Amino acid sequence: MADTDEQVQVRDEVQGGSPDDEQAERLRRLGAWRRAERALARPQVDRTLGEQLADLAAHAASVADPDQPADIYGDGVVAQLETRIAGLLGMEAAAFFPTGTMAQQVALRCWAGRTGNPTVALHPFAHPEVHERGALGVVSGLRTVHPTSAPRLPTAEEIRDFAEPFGTLMLELPLRDAGFVLPEWEELEAVVAAARERDAVVHMDGARLWECAPRFGRGLPEIAALADSVYVSFYKTLGGLSGAVLAGPESLIEEARTWRHRYGGQLFQQFPAALAALIGLERELPKLASYVAQAKVVAGALAEGFAESAVPWFRVHPEPPHTHQFQVWLPYSEDVLTEAGVRQAEETGVALFRRWHPAAAGPPGMSYTEVTVAEAGLEWTKPDVREAVGEFVRRLA
């Protein structure tokens, strides 16, 4: 399974490699995407340090009193953000963490202590299994089991009939590495009920929970109410700098704050991340439904464009998308596809696709990319997308 989009992008576009040619190619890609006149999304990592500082300074006063004292060890604007998230999710309390990896490790080990069972049931595609170097077992002493390996969330039957006990069921919504997929609302309710029947608690990996509401037809408090605890991220969807929040019962969050300190997450000052998160909540959260709707338009037009092209095979998954993100699969190497996308951005000013990754399964030579539709993509029409597909395919040779 490929690295997360953030890991790949930050490593390859911000840190870069040591060889000069790798660094030059990294800068070339980043420059092409930055200079493109049209794109489906504009990730915050495309912006320079000066641009990000200027944006933060320009909007900070709209979300917090600039004359208040700066935060110290989690008070001030950080506490303001925690209160805001607890209210948005309908939870009793919330705690800010520097990373989602730390937030979820703390949540899961707290639940293990409370249930007396260190076993966590989760999908093999879940973030702790794929992108955290075995941290749940190595750092937190937890054990993981997989009720299903199908590229979707587990069913109620799979939870109910699973052969061994577990203390916590962790549900990643949406399941990113399977294509940002979500179950139907009734299916999700049934899965949670099945876990309750087994006396397990439910933790929700909601790094991208913000964009789930349109598919479920439910507000964030109703979605979060299915779980005993919820983690949300601020930079994946909301365009923040970093950081996450763990929300749940007051007693759990108090315990989580203790473990946050032990894990090294009690930072002296975090106001830039907290301010960026508050700005993202104001700026991006109200627009997510429009992004999700436009993603369906873009995905359908991509499928039409590839069907009309010379590619021997393609897949848009899922179609229609469940959120504002989805996958596109093509039978070419990741290097060929990434180069075609960079050349298209350089030569036409249109950035249709960014990085491509080799498929973890299937025949050799299969690659996929993740497509995000955000504010920059709202102006694209179906003909725009089909034309961009044609330009992209012409550069595959």
Secondary structure, 3 states (H helix, E strand, C coil): CCCCHHHHHHHHHHHCCCCHHHHHHHHHHHHHHHHCCEECCCCHHHCCHHHHHHHHHHHHHHCCCCCCCCCCCCCCHHHHHHHHHHHHHCCCEEEEECCHHHHHHHHHHHHHHHHCCCEEECCCCCHHHHCCCCHHHHCCCCEEECCCCCCCCCCHHHHHCCCCCCCEEEEECCEHHHCCECCCHHHHHHHHHHHHHCCCEEEEEECCHHHHHHHHCCCHHHHHCCCCEEEEECCCCCCCCCCEEEEECHHHHHHHHHHHHHCCCCCCCCHHHHHHHHHHHHHCHHHHHHHHHHHHHHHHHHHHHHHCCCCCCCEEECCCCCCCEEEEEECCCHHHHHHHHHHHHHHHCEECCCCCEECCCCCCCCEEEEEECCHHHCCCCHHHHHHHHHHHHHCCC
